[in-house]
Amino acid sequence: MLGAAARGGGLAIAAAAGAASAGCSGLIGSMAADTLSAAILEQEDPALIEAGAPAYLLLLDGFISRNPDDAALLAAGAQLYALYGSRFAPDGERAIELTAKARRYGTRAMCIGYAWACSGELGDYETYVEQLSRVTRRDVDLLYAYAVSWLSHLDATSEDWTAVAELPWVEAALERVLELDETHAQGAVHGYLGTLNALRPPALGGRPEVARQHFGRAIELSGGRDLSVKVEYARRYARLVFDQELHDRLLREVLEAPTDARGLTLFNALAKEEAGRLLATSEDYF
């Protein structure tokens, strides 16, 4: 039902945009990006999004081509391409291509207000962190899209050691988002930081206790409605420290929770699918 409504709304927006003057197209494009994002994130049928999202992405590309300096549109493009590339790409090569586009959009969004982001070169880490400190709360949306799109591309290219070496830069960007507004995206930044801190065991530099704190705070800020955080908590932390009781409890909570939640429904539907797979392998893993 929601998919059909979104499809009709998208056609209406596209027709309106085609008739709009250049001066209005940016506003219409931004409204369309919000509409498309909401239609995707509120959908509880991942298969429908997998089939229909490419049309949404093409529409958003069109708005961006008409308004190449609209940071909000670029940020929306970055996040939607990151979502599709990381969750629905049919193979590894397509995931790399789609998340690379997400990263380009995210970089362009930041570049509009912050010249240091334009080159794409990492440079000196300390200088980069100092530059991040100048990002204001007004631009937290842009910084979040920049970090998430970059992280999605690193995940797609995780077998490349160059990509792994870039993780501290992404983590620094997420830490700055945290400083500016830890409640942004219902606390999702804590979930990402939890995952990053649990990627490695303590002997190799991982910080599982820090990860646990981030996951707990993410759950608190979303009121427990973001089921994907509990899945990552189980997958990344509970499996890392071999805590089967926590692992199975988190996954059962996901399976028993309602899927519908504002801005989280699609992620929750995907989380339930993954929770079922992880719980089914619990005895073998532990």
C-alpha positions, 0 to 999 in steps of 0.5 A: 500500500505504501509502495503504491502511494509513493510511486504515485507521489513520485510521478506527481513530483516529477511532473511538477519539477519538470514544469517548475522554473529553475528558481523553484526546482531546488525547493521542489527537489528537496521536498521530493527527496524528503518524500522519497526518503520517507517512502523508503524508510517507512516501507516494511517490505524489503523486496519491494524496496529492492525492486523499486528503489532504483527508480527513486535513485534515478529521480533523485539523480535528476534533481541533483543534476538540476541543482548540483549545489544543493547540499541537502539533496546531495546528502539525501542522495548519499544516504539513499545510495549508501542504503541501496548499495549496502543492503540491496546490491546484487553483488560485490562489484555493484555494491562498490560502485553504488557506495562509491557514488554515495561517497561522492555525493556525501563529499560534494555535500560537505564540500559546499560549506567546507573547502577541506572536504573538496579534495578527497585526499585524507592528508594529515589526521590531526589536521583533519580532526581540527577541521572537523571541529569547525563543523557546526551543529547547523550542518550535522545532517551533512556531516552524518551523510558524509560519514555514513556514505563513506563508511558504506563504501569502506564496508563494500571494499573491506578486503582492501587494506587501504579502505581499512586504514581509512576507518579512523577518519570515518570514526572521527567524523562520527565522533564529531556528529556525536559531539554536535547532536548525539540524538541525530537520526534517533541515536544511530551514530552510537550504533555505528560507533559501537560497530566500529569499536567491536570490529576487532578483538581487544588484542588487536586494538578493539574496544568492546566495552566502549562498543557496549556503551555505544550500543546501549546508548543507541537503544536508549535514544531510539526507545528500543525502536531501532531493531538494527542496533540490537542485531549489531549489538548481538553480532558485533559485541555479544559474539566478540565476547562470547556472551550467548545469553546476551546474544540470544536475548537481543535477537529474540527481542528483535523478533518479538518487537513490532516492525513499524516505527517512524523512520525505521520500519525498513531497517527493522524489517531487515533486522528481523530477517538478520536476527532470524539467521543469527539466532539459527546459528547461535548454537553452532557459533557458541 
